[in-house]
Amino acid sequence: MTNIGMGEIHYCMAKAGILDLECPLPRFSWPPDGIARQRAEELCAWLNNLSEPKVVPLPEERLRYEVIRKAIEYAQQSRSPLPNLVPSYKFCSNDGWLVVPEECVIISSGLRTALARLGPDILPSCFKHMSTAEVLEWVLSWATYNEVASRHGGYQVL
């Protein structure tokens, strides 16, 4: 899914009633205590295999970073406190949010139910240039992607 399509599919999921639009974004302390912001960004890129650090991380930096890495992972996996809803924010940025298998099932089944009820009206009016068949195929492809992902550990929004 590209940035162009994500806004529209977010609209479809909201219209299907499967997104928690009020779920607060998880917060955590950044940068980790005792590490300057620039150094924390450098360590983060290195630990995520994106770039080499200018200075090899010291053991104490690794320990402090490990705490924040766990907090980030916990935040990325966060769930809506409401049953059968997926946090809306997971589809509003490419910050590495994890859509877990249970959420994939909610998305897949919710979109299929909404399609049966709404048909092409599930899409925003700016997409009315698409034929009914194209709308159904496009939304069903996202539902199918989530159905498959539910059996393979979910996916990460990057």
PETA-V648852 format. One record per pair of residues at least 12 apart in sequence whose C-alpha atoms are under 10 Angstrom apart, sorted by the first residue. I is the first residue (numbers start at 1). J is the second residue. Records with the same first field share a line. If there is no record, write none. Layout:
I->J, J
This chain:
1->142, 157, 158
2->158
3->91, 92, 93, 94
5->138
6->91, 92, 93
7->91, 92, 124
8->122, 123, 124, 126, 127, 139
9->91, 111, 122, 123, 124, 138, 139, 142
10->88, 89, 90, 91, 92, 123
11->88, 122, 123, 124
12->111, 114, 115, 121, 122, 123, 124, 139
13->86, 88, 91, 107, 108, 110, 111, 114, 122, 123, 139, 143
14->85, 86, 88, 111, 122
15->110, 111, 114, 118, 121, 122, 123, 124
16->107, 109, 110, 111, 112, 113, 114, 115, 117, 118, 122
17->84, 85, 86, 107, 110, 111, 114
18->83, 84, 85, 86, 87, 88, 103, 106, 107, 108, 109, 110, 111, 114
19->80, 82, 84, 85, 86, 87, 88, 89, 90, 91, 103, 106, 107, 110
20->79, 80, 81, 82, 83, 84, 85, 86, 87, 88, 89
21->80, 85, 86, 87, 88, 89
22->80, 87, 88, 89
23->79, 80, 81, 82, 85, 86, 87, 88, 89
24->80, 81, 87, 88, 89
25->75, 76, 78, 87, 88, 89, 90
26->71, 72, 74, 75, 76, 77, 78, 79, 89
27->71, 72, 75
28->68, 71, 72, 74, 75
29->68, 71, 72
30->68, 72
31->44, 64, 65, 68
32->61, 64, 65, 66, 67, 68, 69
33->61, 64, 65, 67, 68
34->60, 61, 64, 65
35->60, 61, 64, 65
39->53, 54, 55, 57, 61
40->61, 64, 65, 68
41->53
42->54, 55, 57
43->55, 56, 57, 61, 62, 65
44->65, 68, 69
47->62, 65, 66, 69
72->96, 97
73->96, 97, 98
74->97, 98
75->96, 97, 98
76->90, 95, 96, 97, 98, 99, 100, 156, 157
77->90, 96, 97, 98, 99, 100, 156
78->90, 97, 98, 99, 100
79->98, 99, 100, 102, 103
80->103
83->106
84->102, 103, 105, 106, 107, 110
85->102, 103, 106, 107, 110
86->99, 100, 102, 103, 104, 106, 107
87->99, 103
90->156, 157, 158
91->157, 158
92->157
93->157, 158
94->156, 157, 158
95->156, 157, 158
96->155, 156, 157, 158
97->155, 156, 157, 158
98->153, 154, 155, 156, 157, 158
99->146, 149, 150, 153, 154, 155, 156, 157
100->146, 149, 150, 152, 153, 154, 155, 156
101->146, 147, 148, 149, 150, 151, 152, 153, 154, 155
102->146, 147, 149, 150, 151, 153, 154
103->146, 147, 149, 150, 154
104->143, 144, 145, 146, 147, 148, 149, 150, 151, 153, 154, 155
105->143, 144, 146, 147, 148, 149, 150, 151, 154
106->143, 146, 147, 150
107->142, 143, 144, 145, 146, 147, 150
108->139, 140, 141, 142, 143, 144, 145, 146, 147, 148, 149, 150
109->143, 144, 146, 147
110->143
111->139, 140, 142, 143, 144
112->136, 139, 140, 142, 143, 144
115->135, 136, 139, 140
116->136
119->132, 133, 135, 136, 139
120->132, 133, 134, 135, 136, 139
121->135
122->135, 136, 139
123->135, 136, 139
